[in-house]
Amino acid sequence: MDMEGICGLTTAEASARWQRGEGNRVVLASSRTYWSIVRENLFTFLNGAFAAIGLVLTWLGNYGDAFLVVVVILGSRRRQRLPGNLGQ
């Protein structure tokens, strides 16, 4: 595309449009808080079941298996985020 001969608005034109309300005003606000996102993704039924299993295994002294449950929970979080990351 030939950019020669193309010019933008002058300062006066931009100011006049802004006064008429024709400017771009971007509001950078999230509809959800960080804590609500963490709560929604961390406190799920499946994670609760895994946590209960991990607590029972810890109570029984199977620390290696309990650690494996933590790894499974963290791995499931990564798998759930992957499709969102690939879409960007």
Phi, psi and omega in degrees: 000134181278118183268358181288135179089357179263128177224156181271192179287149172283169179299321180295317179296318180295319179294319179296317178296321180296320179295328179278359180084021182262018180271167176267114178244110182264127176256113182265084180225135178275146179281342180235150177277163178300317182296322179293325177293315179297315181299317182294323184268336184267317185266071177256167179300315182296317178294325176296318178295316178297321179295320178296317178297317179298321178294318178296317179296322177295317179298326179278352178092009179269073186293324179296317179292323178296321177296323178298323178297319178298319179296321178296318179298314180295322178295322179292326177296318181294320180294326180288330180278337186302311180299325178294320180291325180289333181284347183274000000 
